[in-house]
Amino acid sequence: MKTLSIATTIALTGIVAGSGIVAGSAMAADMPVRPQLRSQIQDAPGAQPIAPIARRPATRPSRNAQGDATDITGSISWPASARASLTPATAAISHAHTARASFANARSAMDRGILLREDAPPSNFAALEKSTAEVLSELRALERLPQHRSNEALKKAIALVEDWYESGLSIIKPPPQGVTALPFPTTVAAKAKAASGALDKLIDETHAQAAPPKVTRQ
């Protein structure tokens, strides 16, 4: 085995040491500078300012995709005292949306009453009556507006809501004299779906009437 000369040994030692210095410098570049050393480095002659370390923002929990039921309904309503100052088109939108939201509450109470029958709490029937009365009140107010006095779709919606209510009522609270035949729960559900569709159509009509006319460019 040949013995390395002193010059060769010194050269190899310098290369190894240099590699260690470069590697250490690369690792140090990725490490945050401690506060007590940052000021010393920045105060050194000819030193460049050290940019702050970028921190990854914390991820916020995403909102539930389904959202709240009130958000899905998107009801637009104003207090009764404020409706007098609304334009007929805006008032129609308010009545239609409020009727639709009240019907959703009435339908929920009706479904609960049909499911529980005698076990349903008295408050459930009170909620059904109250919500149904609100639906019909809003539809009657909509009917009194000049642009809806002869609206056949509105008259059909009122008839469908009343028919749904009477059919469901014969199941959850039949009259003392009884009835000859009770409707099936599926029949009441189908009538609720028809009434809901009629109310949705009214909402579309009120928004269409309130929209400004399209300007045709020549």
PyRosetta script that sets phi, psi and omega in degrees:
from pyrosetta import init, pose_from_sequence

init()
pose = pose_from_sequence("MKTLSIATTIALTGIVAGSGIVAGSAMAADMPVRPQLRSQIQDAPGAQPIAPIARRPATRPSRNAQGDATDITGSISWPASARASLTPATAAISHAHTARASFANARSAMDRGILLREDAPPSNFAALEKSTAEVLSELRALERLPQHRSNEALKKAIALVEDWYESGLSIIKPPPQGVTALPFPTTVAAKAKAASGALDKLIDETHAQAAPPKVTRQ")
pose.set_psi(1, 133.5)
pose.set_omega(1, -179.4)
pose.set_phi(2, -82.7)
pose.set_psi(2, 143.1)
pose.set_omega(2, 178.4)
pose.set_phi(3, -91.0)
pose.set_psi(3, 130.3)
pose.set_omega(3, -179.8)
pose.set_phi(4, -69.6)
pose.set_psi(4, 143.3)
pose.set_omega(4, 177.4)
pose.set_phi(5, -71.5)
pose.set_psi(5, 162.5)
pose.set_omega(5, -179.3)
pose.set_phi(6, -62.8)
pose.set_psi(6, -38.1)
pose.set_omega(6, -178.8)
pose.set_phi(7, -66.3)
pose.set_psi(7, -41.8)
pose.set_omega(7, -179.6)
pose.set_phi(8, -65.6)
pose.set_psi(8, -41.4)
pose.set_omega(8, 179.6)
pose.set_phi(9, -61.7)
pose.set_psi(9, -42.5)
pose.set_omega(9, 180.0)
pose.set_phi(10, -64.6)
pose.set_psi(10, -39.0)
pose.set_omega(10, -179.6)
pose.set_phi(11, -64.9)
pose.set_psi(11, -45.5)
pose.set_omega(11, 179.8)
pose.set_phi(12, -64.0)
pose.set_psi(12, -39.9)
pose.set_omega(12, 179.0)
pose.set_phi(13, -61.7)
pose.set_psi(13, -39.0)
pose.set_omega(13, 179.5)
pose.set_phi(14, -66.0)
pose.set_psi(14, -38.7)
pose.set_omega(14, 179.4)
pose.set_phi(15, -64.5)
pose.set_psi(15, -45.3)
pose.set_omega(15, -180.0)
pose.set_phi(16, -62.3)
pose.set_psi(16, -44.2)
pose.set_omega(16, -179.4)
pose.set_phi(17, -64.6)
pose.set_psi(17, -39.2)
pose.set_omega(17, 178.9)
pose.set_phi(18, -63.7)
pose.set_psi(18, -39.8)
pose.set_omega(18, 178.0)
pose.set_phi(19, -62.7)
pose.set_psi(19, -40.2)
pose.set_omega(19, 178.9)
pose.set_phi(20, -64.0)
pose.set_psi(20, -37.9)
pose.set_omega(20, 179.8)
pose.set_phi(21, -65.6)
pose.set_psi(21, -42.3)
pose.set_omega(21, 180.0)
pose.set_phi(22, -63.9)
pose.set_psi(22, -44.9)
pose.set_omega(22, 179.9)
pose.set_phi(23, -63.2)
pose.set_psi(23, -42.7)
pose.set_omega(23, 178.9)
pose.set_phi(24, -63.9)
pose.set_psi(24, -36.7)
pose.set_omega(24, 178.5)
pose.set_phi(25, -66.7)
pose.set_psi(25, -38.7)
pose.set_omega(25, 179.4)
pose.set_phi(26, -64.7)
pose.set_psi(26, -40.2)
pose.set_omega(26, 178.0)
pose.set_phi(27, -67.8)
pose.set_psi(27, -39.3)
pose.set_omega(27, -179.0)
pose.set_phi(28, -66.8)
pose.set_psi(28, -29.2)
pose.set_omega(28, -179.4)
pose.set_phi(29, -65.7)
pose.set_psi(29, -28.3)
pose.set_omega(29, -179.4)
pose.set_phi(30, -87.0)
pose.set_psi(30, -7.6)
pose.set_omega(30, -177.3)
pose.set_phi(31, -95.9)
pose.set_psi(31, 142.1)
pose.set_omega(31, 177.7)
pose.set_phi(32, -66.4)
pose.set_psi(32, 144.2)
pose.set_omega(32, 179.3)
pose.set_phi(33, -81.3)
pose.set_psi(33, 128.7)
pose.set_omega(33, -179.7)
pose.set_phi(34, -67.1)
pose.set_psi(34, 146.9)
pose.set_omega(34, -176.0)
pose.set_phi(35, -55.7)
pose.set_psi(35, -39.1)
pose.set_omega(35, -175.7)
pose.set_phi(36, -70.3)
pose.set_psi(36, -23.4)
pose.set_omega(36, 177.8)
pose.set_phi(37, -91.7)
pose.set_psi(37, -23.4)
pose.set_omega(37, -176.9)
pose.set_phi(38, -60.8)
pose.set_psi(38, -44.4)
pose.set_omega(38, -177.9)
pose.set_phi(39, -66.5)
pose.set_psi(39, -35.3)
pose.set_omega(39, -179.8)
pose.set_phi(40, -68.3)
pose.set_psi(40, -38.7)
pose.set_omega(40, -179.6)
pose.set_phi(41, -68.5)
pose.set_psi(41, -42.3)
pose.set_omega(41, -178.2)
pose.set_phi(42, -68.5)
pose.set_psi(42, -29.4)
pose.set_omega(42, -179.5)
pose.set_phi(43, -80.2)
pose.set_psi(43, -10.8)
pose.set_omega(43, -178.3)
pose.set_phi(44, -67.9)
pose.set_psi(44, 146.7)
pose.set_omega(44, -179.2)
pose.set_phi(45, -60.8)
pose.set_psi(45, 131.3)
pose.set_omega(45, 177.6)
pose.set_phi(46, 74.4)
pose.set_psi(46, 10.1)
pose.set_omega(46, -178.7)
pose.set_phi(47, -76.7)
pose.set_psi(47, 143.0)
pose.set_omega(47, 177.7)
pose.set_phi(48, -89.1)
pose.set_psi(48, 145.2)
pose.set_omega(48, 178.7)
pose.set_phi(49, -62.0)
pose.set_psi(49, 141.9)
pose.set_omega(49, -177.7)
pose.set_phi(50, -91.7)
pose.set_psi(50, 123.1)
pose.set_omega(50, -179.7)
pose.set_phi(51, -72.4)
pose.set_psi(51, 142.7)
pose.set_omega(51, 178.7)
pose.set_phi(52, -63.9)
pose.set_psi(52, 148.7)
pose.set_omega(52, -178.4)
pose.set_phi(53, -72.7)
pose.set_psi(53, 127.0)
pose.set_omega(53, 180.0)
pose.set_phi(54, -72.9)
pose.set_psi(54, 128.9)
pose.set_omega(54, 179.5)
pose.set_phi(55, -106.2)
pose.set_psi(55, 140.0)
pose.set_omega(55, -179.4)
pose.set_phi(56, -73.2)
pose.set_psi(56, 127.5)
pose.set_omega(56, -179.5)
pose.set_phi(57, -65.1)
pose.set_psi(57, 145.1)
pose.set_omega(57, 179.3)
pose.set_phi(58, -67.5)
pose.set_psi(58, 140.9)
pose.set_omega(58, -179.3)
pose.set_phi(59, -82.4)
pose.set_psi(59, 123.8)
pose.set_omega(59, 179.1)
pose.set_phi(60, -86.2)
pose.set_psi(60, 146.7)
pose.set_omega(60, 178.5)
pose.set_phi(61, -65.3)
pose.set_psi(61, 134.7)
pose.set_omega(61, -179.5)
pose.set_phi(62, -73.7)
pose.set_psi(62, 151.3)
pose.set_omega(62, -179.9)
pose.set_phi(63, -73.6)
pose.set_psi(63, 151.0)
pose.set_omega(63, 179.3)
pose.set_phi(64, -57.1)
pose.set_psi(64, 131.6)
pose.set_omega(64, -175.8)
pose.set_phi(65, -64.1)
pose.set_psi(65, -32.7)
pose.set_omega(65, -178.7)
pose.set_phi(66, -73.2)
pose.set_psi(66, -30.8)
pose.set_omega(66, 178.3)
pose.set_phi(67, 73.3)
pose.set_psi(67, -177.9)
pose.set_omega(67, 180.0)
pose.set_phi(68, -82.4)
pose.set_psi(68, 151.4)
pose.set_omega(68, -179.4)
pose.set_phi(69, -62.7)
pose.set_psi(69, -34.4)
pose.set_omega(69, 179.1)
pose.set_phi(70, -65.7)
pose.set_psi(70, -36.3)
pose.set_omega(70, 178.5)
pose.set_phi(71, -67.4)
pose.set_psi(71, -38.2)
pose.set_omega(71, -179.2)
pose.set_phi(72, -67.0)
pose.set_psi(72, -39.4)
pose.set_omega(72, 179.9)
pose.set_phi(73, -65.8)
pose.set_psi(73, -41.6)
pose.set_omega(73, 178.2)
pose.set_phi(74, 63.4)
pose.set_psi(74, 37.1)
pose.set_omega(74, -176.7)
pose.set_phi(75, -68.5)
pose.set_psi(75, 141.3)
pose.set_omega(75, 176.8)
pose.set_phi(76, -117.5)
pose.set_psi(76, 110.8)
pose.set_omega(76, -177.6)
pose.set_phi(77, -138.8)
pose.set_psi(77, 152.6)
pose.set_omega(77, 177.0)
pose.set_phi(78, -125.9)
pose.set_psi(78, 153.7)
pose.set_omega(78, 174.7)
pose.set_phi(79, -59.8)
pose.set_psi(79, 152.2)
pose.set_omega(79, -178.1)
pose.set_phi(80, -59.0)
pose.set_psi(80, -33.8)
pose.set_omega(80, -179.5)
pose.set_phi(81, -68.3)
pose.set_psi(81, -24.3)
pose.set_omega(81, -177.9)
pose.set_phi(82, -92.1)
pose.set_psi(82, -14.0)
pose.set_omega(82, -175.9)
pose.set_phi(83, -70.0)
pose.set_psi(83, -24.3)
pose.set_omega(83, -178.6)
pose.set_phi(84, -64.0)
pose.set_psi(84, -26.3)
pose.set_omega(84, -178.1)
pose.set_phi(85, -91.9)
pose.set_psi(85, -0.4)
pose.set_omega(85, -178.3)
pose.set_phi(86, -82.6)
pose.set_psi(86, 152.0)
pose.set_omega(86, 172.8)
pose.set_phi(87, -70.5)
pose.set_psi(87, 157.3)
pose.set_omega(87, 179.2)
pose.set_phi(88, -55.6)
pose.set_psi(88, -38.7)
pose.set_omega(88, -179.5)
pose.set_phi(89, -66.5)
pose.set_psi(89, -42.8)
pose.set_omega(89, 179.1)
pose.set_phi(90, -69.5)
pose.set_psi(90, -37.3)
pose.set_omega(90, 177.4)
pose.set_phi(91, -63.7)
pose.set_psi(91, -38.0)
pose.set_omega(91, 178.2)
pose.set_phi(92, -63.3)
pose.set_psi(92, -41.5)
pose.set_omega(92, 177.1)
pose.set_phi(93, -61.5)
pose.set_psi(93, -42.0)
pose.set_omega(93, -179.8)
pose.set_phi(94, -63.0)
pose.set_psi(94, -46.5)
pose.set_omega(94, -179.5)
pose.set_phi(95, -63.3)
pose.set_psi(95, -42.5)
pose.set_omega(95, -177.2)
pose.set_phi(96, -66.2)
pose.set_psi(96, -44.5)
pose.set_omega(96, -179.7)
pose.set_phi(97, -67.5)
pose.set_psi(97, -40.7)
pose.set_omega(97, -179.8)
pose.set_phi(98, -66.1)
pose.set_psi(98, -38.8)
pose.set_omega(98, 177.0)
pose.set_phi(99, -63.0)
pose.set_psi(99, -40.3)
pose.set_omega(99, -179.9)
pose.set_phi(100, -66.3)
pose.set_psi(100, -41.4)
pose.set_omega(100, 179.3)
pose.set_phi(101, -67.0)
pose.set_psi(101, -40.4)
pose.set_omega(101, 179.2)
pose.set_phi(102, -67.0)
pose.set_psi(102, -35.2)
pose.set_omega(102, 178.6)
pose.set_phi(103, -66.6)
pose.set_psi(103, -35.5)
pose.set_omega(103, 176.8)
pose.set_phi(104, -60.7)
pose.set_psi(104, -40.3)
pose.set_omega(104, 177.4)
pose.set_phi(105, -67.6)
pose.set_psi(105, -41.8)
pose.set_omega(105, 179.8)
pose.set_phi(106, -64.9)
pose.set_psi(106, -41.0)
pose.set_omega(106, -179.8)
pose.set_phi(107, -64.4)
pose.set_psi(107, -39.8)
pose.set_omega(107, 178.0)
pose.set_phi(108, -63.2)
pose.set_psi(108, -42.5)
pose.set_omega(108, 178.8)
pose.set_phi(109, -66.5)
pose.set_psi(109, -38.0)
pose.set_omega(109, 178.5)
pose.set_phi(110, -64.3)
pose.set_psi(110, -46.4)
pose.set_omega(110, 179.3)
pose.set_phi(111, -60.7)
pose.set_psi(111, -39.6)
pose.set_omega(111, 179.5)
pose.set_phi(112, -67.2)
pose.set_psi(112, -38.9)
pose.set_omega(112, 179.2)
pose.set_phi(113, -67.0)
pose.set_psi(113, -39.9)
pose.set_omega(113, 178.6)
pose.set_phi(114, -67.7)
pose.set_psi(114, -35.1)
pose.set_omega(114, -179.6)
pose.set_phi(115, -71.9)
pose.set_psi(115, -44.1)
pose.set_omega(115, -174.6)
pose.set_phi(116, -90.9)
pose.set_psi(116, -24.0)
pose.set_omega(116, -178.5)
pose.set_phi(117, 52.9)
pose.set_psi(117, -118.1)
pose.set_omega(117, -176.5)
pose.set_phi(118, -66.2)
pose.set_psi(118, -21.9)
pose.set_omega(118, -179.1)
pose.set_phi(119, -82.7)
pose.set_psi(119, -5.6)
pose.set_omega(119, 179.4)
pose.set_phi(120, -69.6)
pose.set_psi(120, 136.3)
pose.set_omega(120, 179.9)
pose.set_phi(121, -67.9)
pose.set_psi(121, 152.2)
pose.set_omega(121, 178.9)
pose.set_phi(122, -58.1)
pose.set_psi(122, -30.2)
pose.set_omega(122, -179.9)
pose.set_phi(123, -63.6)
pose.set_psi(123, -26.3)
pose.set_omega(123, -179.9)
pose.set_phi(124, -68.1)
pose.set_psi(124, -42.6)
pose.set_omega(124, 178.3)
pose.set_phi(125, -67.7)
pose.set_psi(125, -36.7)
pose.set_omega(125, 176.6)
pose.set_phi(126, -62.8)
pose.set_psi(126, -39.5)
pose.set_omega(126, 178.0)
pose.set_phi(127, -66.4)
pose.set_psi(127, -37.5)
pose.set_omega(127, 177.9)
pose.set_phi(128, -62.6)
pose.set_psi(128, -47.3)
pose.set_omega(128, -179.9)
pose.set_phi(129, -63.8)
pose.set_psi(129, -43.4)
pose.set_omega(129, -177.9)
pose.set_phi(130, -64.2)
pose.set_psi(130, -47.4)
pose.set_omega(130, -177.4)
pose.set_phi(131, -67.4)
pose.set_psi(131, -39.2)
pose.set_omega(131, 178.8)
pose.set_phi(132, -65.5)
pose.set_psi(132, -40.9)
pose.set_omega(132, 177.2)
pose.set_phi(133, -62.0)
pose.set_psi(133, -36.9)
pose.set_omega(133, 178.1)
pose.set_phi(134, -66.8)
pose.set_psi(134, -39.3)
pose.set_omega(134, 178.1)
pose.set_phi(135, -59.6)
pose.set_psi(135, -52.0)
pose.set_omega(135, -177.2)
pose.set_phi(136, -66.2)
pose.set_psi(136, -34.4)
pose.set_omega(136, 177.9)
pose.set_phi(137, -64.4)
pose.set_psi(137, -42.4)
pose.set_omega(137, 178.8)
pose.set_phi(138, -67.2)
pose.set_psi(138, -38.6)
pose.set_omega(138, 179.4)
pose.set_phi(139, -68.7)
pose.set_psi(139, -37.6)
pose.set_omega(139, 177.0)
pose.set_phi(140, -66.4)
pose.set_psi(140, -38.1)
pose.set_omega(140, 177.0)
pose.set_phi(141, -66.0)
pose.set_psi(141, -37.4)
pose.set_omega(141, 176.6)
pose.set_phi(142, -65.4)
pose.set_psi(142, -35.0)
pose.set_omega(142, -179.7)
pose.set_phi(143, -68.6)
pose.set_psi(143, -26.2)
pose.set_omega(143, -179.6)
pose.set_phi(144, -78.9)
pose.set_psi(144, -13.8)
pose.set_omega(144, 177.5)
pose.set_phi(145, -69.8)
pose.set_psi(145, 142.0)
pose.set_omega(145, -175.1)
pose.set_phi(146, -54.6)
pose.set_psi(146, -40.4)
pose.set_omega(146, -174.8)
pose.set_phi(147, -77.2)
pose.set_psi(147, -4.4)
pose.set_omega(147, -177.8)
pose.set_phi(148, -123.6)
pose.set_psi(148, 10.1)
pose.set_omega(148, -176.5)
pose.set_phi(149, -66.7)
pose.set_psi(149, -30.1)
pose.set_omega(149, 180.0)
pose.set_phi(150, -115.3)
pose.set_psi(150, 29.5)
pose.set_omega(150, -178.2)
pose.set_phi(151, -81.8)
pose.set_psi(151, 109.7)
pose.set_omega(151, -178.8)
pose.set_phi(152, -68.7)
pose.set_psi(152, -34.0)
pose.set_omega(152, 178.5)
pose.set_phi(153, -64.5)
pose.set_psi(153, -35.5)
pose.set_omega(153, 178.0)
pose.set_phi(154, -68.0)
pose.set_psi(154, -42.9)
pose.set_omega(154, 178.4)
pose.set_phi(155, -63.2)
pose.set_psi(155, -37.9)
pose.set_omega(155, 177.7)
pose.set_phi(156, -66.2)
pose.set_psi(156, -38.9)
pose.set_omega(156, 178.9)
pose.set_phi(157, -63.6)
pose.set_psi(157, -42.0)
pose.set_omega(157, 178.5)
pose.set_phi(158, -62.1)
pose.set_psi(158, -44.0)
pose.set_omega(158, -179.9)
pose.set_phi(159, -64.0)
pose.set_psi(159, -39.6)
pose.set_omega(159, -179.6)
pose.set_phi(160, -67.9)
pose.set_psi(160, -39.4)
pose.set_omega(160, 178.2)
pose.set_phi(161, -65.4)
pose.set_psi(161, -43.6)
pose.set_omega(161, 180.0)
pose.set_phi(162, -65.3)
pose.set_psi(162, -40.6)
pose.set_omega(162, 179.1)
pose.set_phi(163, -65.2)
pose.set_psi(163, -41.8)
pose.set_omega(163, 177.4)
pose.set_phi(164, -61.7)
pose.set_psi(164, -44.1)
pose.set_omega(164, -177.5)
pose.set_phi(165, -64.2)
pose.set_psi(165, -45.2)
pose.set_omega(165, -178.9)
pose.set_phi(166, -65.3)
pose.set_psi(166, -39.2)
pose.set_omega(166, 179.6)
pose.set_phi(167, -65.1)
pose.set_psi(167, -46.1)
pose.set_omega(167, 179.0)
pose.set_phi(168, -67.5)
pose.set_psi(168, -35.4)
pose.set_omega(168, -178.9)
pose.set_phi(169, -64.9)
pose.set_psi(169, -32.7)
pose.set_omega(169, 179.3)
pose.set_phi(170, -67.5)
pose.set_psi(170, -17.6)
pose.set_omega(170, 177.9)
pose.set_phi(171, -90.1)
pose.set_psi(171, -49.5)
pose.set_omega(171, -173.5)
pose.set_phi(172, -83.5)
pose.set_psi(172, -22.5)
pose.set_omega(172, 179.4)
pose.set_phi(173, -150.1)
pose.set_psi(173, 74.2)
pose.set_omega(173, -178.6)
pose.set_phi(174, -67.1)
pose.set_psi(174, 155.0)
pose.set_omega(174, 179.8)
pose.set_phi(175, -66.5)
pose.set_psi(175, 159.5)
pose.set_omega(175, -178.5)
pose.set_phi(176, -57.7)
pose.set_psi(176, -36.1)
pose.set_omega(176, -179.7)
pose.set_phi(177, -75.0)
pose.set_psi(177, -8.2)
pose.set_omega(177, 178.7)
pose.set_phi(178, 81.1)
pose.set_psi(178, 176.9)
pose.set_omega(178, 179.0)
pose.set_phi(179, -128.7)
pose.set_psi(179, 154.0)
pose.set_omega(179, -179.3)
pose.set_phi(180, -72.6)
pose.set_psi(180, -33.4)
pose.set_omega(180, -179.6)
pose.set_phi(181, -152.9)
pose.set_psi(181, 135.1)
pose.set_omega(181, 178.1)
pose.set_phi(182, -93.3)
pose.set_psi(182, 140.7)
pose.set_omega(182, 176.1)
pose.set_phi(183, -71.5)
pose.set_psi(183, 155.4)
pose.set_omega(183, 176.2)
pose.set_phi(184, -75.5)
pose.set_psi(184, 148.4)
pose.set_omega(184, 175.6)
pose.set_phi(185, -56.4)
pose.set_psi(185, -33.0)
pose.set_omega(185, 178.6)
pose.set_phi(186, -66.2)
pose.set_psi(186, -31.3)
pose.set_omega(186, 177.3)
pose.set_phi(187, -66.8)
pose.set_psi(187, -42.3)
pose.set_omega(187, 177.9)
pose.set_phi(188, -64.5)
pose.set_psi(188, -39.9)
pose.set_omega(188, 179.4)
pose.set_phi(189, -63.9)
pose.set_psi(189, -38.6)
pose.set_omega(189, 179.1)
pose.set_phi(190, -67.0)
pose.set_psi(190, -38.1)
pose.set_omega(190, 178.2)
pose.set_phi(191, -68.8)
pose.set_psi(191, -35.4)
pose.set_omega(191, 176.3)
pose.set_phi(192, -64.4)
pose.set_psi(192, -39.6)
pose.set_omega(192, 178.7)
pose.set_phi(193, -64.9)
pose.set_psi(193, -40.1)
pose.set_omega(193, 179.2)
pose.set_phi(194, -66.1)
pose.set_psi(194, -42.5)
pose.set_omega(194, 178.5)
pose.set_phi(195, -65.0)
pose.set_psi(195, -39.6)
pose.set_omega(195, 178.7)
pose.set_phi(196, -63.7)
pose.set_psi(196, -41.2)
pose.set_omega(196, 178.0)
pose.set_phi(197, -64.5)
pose.set_psi(197, -36.8)
pose.set_omega(197, 177.8)
pose.set_phi(198, -66.2)
pose.set_psi(198, -37.6)
pose.set_omega(198, 177.9)
pose.set_phi(199, -68.8)
pose.set_psi(199, -37.6)
pose.set_omega(199, 176.2)
pose.set_phi(200, -63.1)
pose.set_psi(200, -38.1)
pose.set_omega(200, 178.6)
pose.set_phi(201, -65.1)
pose.set_psi(201, -38.3)
pose.set_omega(201, 177.8)
pose.set_phi(202, -63.2)
pose.set_psi(202, -40.5)
pose.set_omega(202, 178.1)
pose.set_phi(203, -61.0)
pose.set_psi(203, -43.8)
pose.set_omega(203, 179.0)
pose.set_phi(204, -62.2)
pose.set_psi(204, -39.7)
pose.set_omega(204, -179.2)
pose.set_phi(205, -66.6)
pose.set_psi(205, -42.1)
pose.set_omega(205, -178.9)
pose.set_phi(206, -66.1)
pose.set_psi(206, -36.6)
pose.set_omega(206, 177.7)
pose.set_phi(207, -70.6)
pose.set_psi(207, -37.0)
pose.set_omega(207, 179.2)
pose.set_phi(208, -65.8)
pose.set_psi(208, -38.2)
pose.set_omega(208, 179.4)
pose.set_phi(209, -70.3)
pose.set_psi(209, -30.5)
pose.set_omega(209, -179.3)
pose.set_phi(210, -81.9)
pose.set_psi(210, -15.9)
pose.set_omega(210, -178.3)
pose.set_phi(211, -69.8)
pose.set_psi(211, 140.9)
pose.set_omega(211, 178.9)
pose.set_phi(212, -66.9)
pose.set_psi(212, 148.0)
pose.set_omega(212, 179.5)
pose.set_phi(213, -64.5)
pose.set_psi(213, 144.9)
pose.set_omega(213, 179.7)
pose.set_phi(214, -74.8)
pose.set_psi(214, 136.9)
pose.set_omega(214, 179.5)
pose.set_phi(215, -93.4)
pose.set_psi(215, 123.0)
pose.set_omega(215, 179.9)
pose.set_phi(216, -92.8)
pose.set_psi(216, 122.4)
pose.set_omega(216, -179.9)
pose.set_phi(217, -81.5)
pose.set_psi(217, 135.6)
pose.set_omega(217, 179.3)
pose.set_phi(218, -81.3)
pose.dump_pdb("model.pdb")
